[in-house]
Amino acid sequence: MATLSKKIDFAVILSVTKANPNGDPLNGNRPRQNYDGHGEISDVALKRKIRNRLQDMGESIFVQSNDRKSDAFNSLRERADANAELEKLLKSKNVSSEEFANVACREWMDVRSFGQVFAFKADKSTGGGVSVGVRGPVSIHTATSIDPIDITSMQITKSVNSEAGASRGSDTMGMKHRVDSGVYMFYGSINTQLAEKTGFTNEDADKIKQALITLFENDASSARPEGSLEVHKVFWWEHHSKMGQYSTAKVHRSLLVEKLVEEPKAYTDYQFTVLPLEGLKVEQLDGR
């Protein structure tokens, strides 16, 4: 399969309704907000969802979440050791960083897409360690709400296991937070020069596109009930060359947002328009 031959830029419009799209563990798991009151979803959280979708598609993923593991490994080191080529390199005294990176990129799609830092200490019984950094071609911005969000907090009672004979009951008090409504946007790009280094292909780009369209499938939880997060539009710009006809910033700025009501709360309260850029077409895809 040929490596990616054309620069790609993209943008995604999504909505949140009575859900916590990305809690901040340093702030009582409240939905993330910037200092202007706009909601945020970190790029790390977005990449986690993309990884999950790629895993659902049958792709081999290196950084798996514990509740979605498709193998029996309990650490990234164990998963790397399970690859015969990487195990041989890890045991050698002089590890070739380039060779290690090439093997990892061939084996795992998230490594050749987003990159990865491999920092494994030397094992006394098996041999040397490794410190290898891989830069991936797919970059994702933090998602930010178009307007400031309102956060609702409620006190809840949750049940936990308690020891037999304990004087206190098993119920305890807690807090639950949610965004009542909000429309978020995030941008991204796929760099062809880095794609050549990791072996990222045109077929891989199509899988990333499909993952964006179906971003919240199989993602339901107590904080994010089924249907509370929805992808509405994916804008996909495919340039005609490796460097692209326009800078990524100019392409992203060509997507304009207009408010249709004074206090917009839903996706239908906005109008999204793409300014034409000569020689560059945009594919507009509906979320699923």
Buried (B, 14 or more C-beta within 10 A) or exposed (E): EEBBBBBBBBBBBBBBBEBBBBBBEEEEBBBBBEEEEBBBBBBEBBBBBBBBBBBBEEBBBBBBEEEEEEEEBEEBBEBBBEBEBBBEBBBBEEBEBEBBBBBBBBBBBBBBBBBBEBEBEEEEEEBBBBEBEBBBBBBBBBBBBBBEBEBEEEEEEEEEEEEEEEEEEEEEEEEBBBBEBBBBBBBBBBBBEBBBBBBBBBEBBEBBBBBBBBBBBEBBEEBBEEEBBBBBBBBBBBBEEBEBBBEBEBBBEBBEBEEEEEEBBEBEBBEBEBEEBEEBEBEEBEBE
